[in-house]
Amino acid sequence: MDGVILTPLKRIHNPKGDVYHAMKKSDPGYSGFGEAYFSSVHESTIKGWKKHTLMTLNLVVPVGAVEFVIYAEESKQFMSVELSESNYLRLTIEPGLWVAFRGLRANNLLLNIANMEHDPNEALTLSLEEIKYDW
């Protein structure tokens, strides 16, 4: 889908605790740094729909499993991807695409490395019913 990049990430196994890479400024999808934050997602809970007008999202799930659904309004196209410890990727979503996501396990944690600081006036939101998707 245009405006979406999936990047494989390195997980370095260590008997004392693994190292999970997230992003370097030389990576595809990097478009500057504004803020990074973690968000928990309860099992079977769906968050969304949200469309950023300026912010690029770089999403990583180091704990649990989260299903992300991206919707391109112009083409009426959906894309679904599951990120997890066993499917360790970074999902980059450029501005202008709708996104919603749900937790698939009991404990889920996602990291967003955004290219700008949060601005409550920068994003649009819709209720889950306004974009029909069979979760």
C-alpha positions in Angstrom: 0.0 0.0 0.0 1.3 3.4 -0.8 2.4 5.3 2.3 3.2 2.1 4.3 6.6 0.5 4.9 7.3 -2.7 6.7 10.9 -3.0 7.9 12.4 -6.2 9.4 14.1 -5.4 12.8 17.0 -7.1 14.5 16.4 -9.0 17.8 19.8 -9.9 19.3 19.5 -12.9 21.7 21.4 -12.6 24.9 21.2 -15.1 27.8 21.0 -12.1 30.2 18.2 -10.4 28.1 17.6 -9.7 24.5 18.2 -6.5 22.6 15.4 -5.2 20.3 16.3 -2.7 17.7 13.6 -0.1 16.9 15.0 2.6 14.5 18.1 4.4 13.3 18.1 7.7 11.4 19.5 5.9 8.4 16.5 3.5 8.2 13.7 3.7 5.6 10.7 5.5 7.0 12.8 7.8 9.3 11.6 11.3 8.7 12.8 13.1 11.8 12.2 12.8 15.5 9.5 14.5 17.5 8.7 12.1 20.3 8.6 8.5 21.2 5.9 6.9 23.4 4.7 3.5 24.5 1.0 2.5 24.5 -0.5 -0.5 26.1 -3.4 -2.3 24.3 -5.7 -4.6 26.2 -6.5 -8.0 24.7 -9.4 -7.8 22.2 -9.6 -4.0 22.6 -9.6 -1.9 19.4 -8.2 1.6 19.3 -8.9 3.8 16.3 -9.8 5.0 13.7 -7.3 7.9 13.5 -5.8 9.7 10.5 -2.8 11.9 11.0 -2.4 14.9 8.6 1.3 15.6 9.3 2.7 12.9 11.6 4.5 9.8 10.3 4.1 6.8 12.7 6.8 4.2 13.2 5.2 1.4 15.2 7.0 -1.4 16.9 5.6 -4.1 19.2 8.3 -5.6 21.5 5.8 -7.2 23.9 2.7 -9.2 22.9 0.9 -9.0 19.6 -1.0 -6.2 17.9 -3.0 -6.3 14.7 -2.9 -3.0 12.7 -5.4 -2.2 10.0 -4.6 0.6 7.6 -7.3 2.1 5.4 -6.6 4.2 2.2 -9.8 6.2 1.8 -9.2 7.2 -1.9 -8.7 3.6 -3.1 -11.0 2.0 -0.5 -8.2 -0.4 0.2 -7.4 -2.1 3.5 -4.1 -3.6 4.7 -3.7 -5.7 7.9 -0.5 -6.6 9.6 0.3 -8.3 12.9 3.4 -7.1 14.8 4.7 -9.2 17.6 7.8 -10.5 19.3 7.8 -13.4 16.7 7.0 -11.1 13.8 9.3 -8.3 14.8 9.0 -5.5 12.2 8.6 -1.8 12.2 5.4 -0.5 10.6 5.8 3.0 9.1 2.5 4.8 8.2 2.7 8.1 6.4 0.1 10.9 7.0 -3.2 10.7 5.2 -4.0 7.0 6.0 -6.6 5.8 8.6 -5.3 3.3 11.2 -6.9 1.2 13.9 -5.4 -1.6 16.0 -6.3 -4.3 18.5 -4.5 -6.2 21.1 -4.2 -10.0 20.4 -2.7 -11.2 23.7 -3.1 -10.5 27.4 -0.2 -8.1 27.6 0.6 -5.9 24.6 2.9 -2.9 24.3 3.6 -0.8 21.3 6.2 1.9 20.7 5.6 4.8 18.3 8.6 6.8 17.1 6.9 9.9 15.6 8.5 12.5 13.5 6.8 15.3 15.4 5.5 16.1 18.9 1.8 15.3 19.6 -0.6 18.0 18.5 -4.3 17.3 19.3 -5.3 19.4 16.3 -3.2 17.4 13.8 -5.3 14.2 13.6 -8.8 13.3 12.7 -10.7 10.5 14.5 -13.7 8.4 13.6 -15.7 5.8 15.5 -15.1 2.2 14.7 -18.5 1.9 13.0 -17.7 4.7 10.5 -15.2 2.6 8.6 -16.5 -0.9 8.1 -14.0 -3.6 8.8 -14.6 -7.2 9.9 -12.4 -7.5 13.0 
